[in-house]
Amino acid sequence: MNENLVKNFYILSFSYKNLSLEEREKFVKEGYRHILGQYLEKRIIRGYVAVETCLRIELYLDVSKEFEIESLKRDFRIEKMKDYKGAEAVNYLLRVICGLDSIIKGEDQILVQLKKAYFDALDKNITSSFLNIMFNQAIETGKRFRAESKINEKNISLDSIAVKFIRTKFESLENKKIFVIGVGDLSQSILALLHKMNNCHLTMTNRSLRRSIELQKVYPDVQTAEFNEKYNVIKNMDIVISATSAPHLILETAKIQNILNDGKKRFFLDLAVPRDIEASIGEFENASLYHLEDIWDEYNKNVEKRDEIVEKYSYIIEEQLKKIAEKLEKRRKYTNQKNIEMGENR
């Protein structure tokens, strides 16, 4: 790809790889969109698309000659970010939208999230003709990659494997009371799979009640609970699934031991890294505690399958990169022609 065609394209990435959840939350609260709005007003950037998920915040920028990345870093008051420019940024966008940068390669959520972020930016009139080309082509790439590779048709994701694992431990999940702690990508996917079964009673919780309430709009028959009430909720639960991004324990033995001695059998599945559930909880007679390691063998087999699929269909990204270059070249020629015509008409 001709670097001159995309030299104005920057991506700033604040992901789980370089910033903690607390740091990402702080970045959002400190108003990065207000700063970008000022850059737009001053025409330092021509447009932007902002993507916010539980695992990443990414800013896709069409910049002018006056743009300086170091100035933006100072205005953001943050150093720990990854930035991509030009052809590297284009390639990164296509990899992200195909799900190749996700924890589960090829997952669908990132495509949905990027589409939503782009359409939100369109509605607010903060994109540019360049970004419109980039995102329309990127969305086409994400759809094509999944359609041709069929990467999500074999139930080889961690969420589906986790649900299968749970089902092997029970004769039936009918009327079971299931408590999901956390509303990150993995928790949401598990919640969606369990909801489709339509035979169990689901309750969810998260530190941010707002996130739980938003999810309840998607799943109106799923109950929400205050995070600080989680131990009381567990009293009535058969199955507890925890998958948060917290750096500390979410369920502690000292705070749950009286509940675990009530004679009721409970199944705990801890899918967090680091672990959410204190290991000694699994030592109680009526409590069964499983971790990622317990389903890891099956998961690793499926990760290998996904890696094979990614390798086999990587040509799609190469083909789409060529297509983007062709469209940008046409745009450049059209712009040059318009400038010539305007000059002749003066």
N, C-alpha and C positions, 0 to 999 in steps of 0.2 A: 504494500500500500504506500502511495506517495505521502510522505510525512507532511508535506506542505498542505495537503487537503485536510488534515486533522490536527494541525499544530495548535489549534485553539481549543482542543478538547481536553479537559481535566476531569479526573475522578478522585475525590477525597474519601477515603474509607476509614471508618471508625467501627471496627468489628470486634467480636468476642476474641479475636486473635491478638488484638493489641490494646483493648480497653475493657475494663471490668464493667459489669452492668451498672454499678453505681456511677462510674465515670461517664458512661454513655447517657444515663439519666440526667446527670448534672449538665452535660453539654447541651441537651435538649432544653432544659429549664433555663439555661442562661441566654437562650434566644438567638441561636445561630441564624434562624430565618430572618430576623430583623436585620442582622448584619448583611446577609445576602441581598435583602431588599435595598439597603443603602448602596451596595455595589451595583445593583441594577439601575437605580436612580442616576448614579454617576456614570453609567455606561461602561463601568470597568468589566462587568460581565454582561453578555447579551441575553442570557437565559440560564435557568437551572431546573433540575429535577431532584427532589430530595426523597430518599427512601428510608423509612424508619421501620425496623422490625425488632423483635426481641434479641436478635443476634447481631444486628448490624445497623449502622447509620451510614448511608453513602450519599454523596453529593456529586451530581453529574453537571459539569459546568461548560458552557460555551463562553469563552473569555475573549476580551479585546487585547490590543497591544499594550494597554496600560496595566494589565493584570500582573501582579507579582505574588507568587505563592507564599513567600515569606511574610508579606504584609498581611495576607489573610490569616495565616497561622497566628500572627501577633494579635490580630483582632479577635480571633476565636479564643485566644489565651490557652492554646493546647498544642502540644508538640507530638504526642503519641498518635500519629495518624499515618496511614500509608497513602501515597499519592501516585497516580498514574497519569501519563501525558501522551497525547498523540496516538500513534498506532498501538502502543502498549495498552492505552486506555480502551480503545475500541475492542481489542482482543479480550481484555478483562471483562468488559460489559457483556460480550457474547458468552463467555464462560460462566459468568454469574447467572445470566438469564436462562442458561441451559441447566443450571443446578450443579455445575461442576465444581463450584467453590463452596457448596453447602456440605453440612455434616453428612447428610445422606445424598449421594450423588444422583442428580436427575430429579430430585423432589419437585413437586408441582408448585408449592407455595410461593417460592421466590418469583416465578413467572407471574403469578397473580398479584403479588406485592409490587413488582416493578410496573406492571400495567396500570394498577391503581394509582401509583405515584405519578406516572406520566400523565394519565387522564386528569388527575387533580391539578397538576401544573398547567395543563392545557386550559382547564376551566378558569384558572386564576390568571391566564394570559402571561405566564412567566417563562414560557419555553422560547425557542428560536427556530428558524427554518432548519438550521443545522441539527438541533436536537430532535426536531420532528422526524427528520430522515433517520437519525441514529436509532431512535426508539421504535419507530415503525419497523425498521429492518431487524432490530434486536428481538422484538416480539415475534416477528415472523420466524426468526432463527430458533427461538425457544420452542415454539409450537412445532416446527418442522423436526427438530431434534427428538422431541418426545414421540411424535407421530411415527417417525421412521424407525427409531431405535426400540420403541415399545418398552422403554426402560421401567415403566411403572405398572406394567401389566402382569408381572409375575409375582406380586406380593413379596418382594425381596427387600423391603424397607424395614428399619428398626421398629417402627410403630406396629406394622402388621405382624412381625415376628414376636413382639412383646405380647400382643393380644392372643396370638396362637399359643404362646407359652402359658398364659393365664388359663386358657381354655383346656389345656392338657391337665390342669390341676383340679378341675371341677367336672362333674358329670354334666352339668348344665349351668349357664350363667343366668338362667331365667329367675327373675325376682331377686337376684343378688343386689345388694347395696354396695355401690362402688364409689370411692372417694378419690378424686384426682387432684393432686396438689401441684400447683404451677400451671401457667397457661402459655408456656413457650411453644415453639414449633412442634416439638415432640409430643408434649402433653395434649396440644390441640388435635394433632393427628390421631392419637390414641382415643381421645374423647369422640372424635368424628366416627371412628370405626366402631366403638362401643355403642354409639347412638344409633348407628345403622341397624344394629341387631334388634333394637326396639323391644328388648325383653328384660332389661335390667334397670335399676334405679340409680341415676347418676347425680353426684354432687361434686362441685368443683370449688376450689379456693385459690387465692393468689394474694400476695402482699398488696397489690394494687386492686382494690375492689372495683375500680372503674374498668379494668381489663376484663374482669369476670362478668360484669354487667354487659359489656359489649358482646362478649361471647354468648351470653344468655339470649341476646336478640337473635342469634343464629340458631341456638338450640333452646327454644323457650321452655321445654319440659325438663331441662337440666337445672337442678337447684344450685344456688350459690350460697357460700358461707363466708363469714368474716374469718380472716386468717388467724386471728388470735383466739378463735373458737374451735380450732382444728381438733384439739384433743376431745372436746365434748362431742364433736361430730363423729369421731372414730368410734365412740361407744356403740353406735348403731350400725357400723359398717362391717361388711364381710371382706371387702377387698380395698386395700389402700395402695395407690400408685403415686409415687413422688418423682418428679423430674424437674427440679428447679435449677437455677444457675447460682444459688446461694453458696458462698464460700465456707459455710458453717452448717452444723446439723440443724435439721428442721424438726425432727422428732427425736426426743431424748428419753432414755429409759426412765430416769427419775420422775419425769412428768407424766409417764403413761403406764407405769407398772401397776397401779391400782386397777386401771381399766383392763389390763391384760390378765389379771387374776380373777376376772368375773366368770370364767368358764366358757365364754364364747370363742369359737375358732375364728381366727383372722389371718388373711393372706396379705403380706406386704411385698411390694415390688419397688425396689429403689433403682431408678435409671439415671441417677445424677452422678456427675463427676465434678467435684468431690461428692462423696456420699451424703445423702439427705437424712438417712435413718440410722441411728446408732446400732451398731452390730449386735449388742447384747439383747436387743429386743427380740431377736430370733431365737434366743435361748429359752424363752417362756414356753411352757408346755403347749399352749393353744395358739401360738403365733408362728407362722411360717414366713421367713424373710429371705427373699431372693434379690440378687444384684445383677448388674450388667454381665458379670462374669458367667452367670448361670445360663444366660442365653447367647453368650458371645460366640461360642463355636458355630452355632447355626447362623448367627449374624455375619461372622467372618466369611463363611462360605458364600453368602449372598453379596457381601461387599466385593468379593473377588469376581462374581458374576457381573456386578455393576461396572467394575473397572474394565472388564473385557468388553462390555457394551460401549463404554465411553471411548475406548481405544478404537473399536471397530467403526464408530460413527463420527469420529473426530473430523473427518473430511467435510462434514456439513458446515462446521465453523469456517473452514478454509474457503469453501464455496461462497458462503454468505459474506465473508470479508471482501472477496472480489466483487460481489454484487454491490456492497456498500461503496467501495471505491469507484465503481462505474457511476453510481448515482451522484456521488459527490463531485466527480469530474464533470458530469452534465450540468450540475448546479453551478460549478465554477465558470464553465463556458457561457452559460446563460447569463450569469451576473456580469461577466466581462462584456458580453454583447450589449446588454442593457446600459452599461456605463458608457460604452462607445456611442450608442444611439442618443443618450442624454447629452453627451458632449457635443454631438453634431447638431442637436436642436437648440443649443444655447446661442 
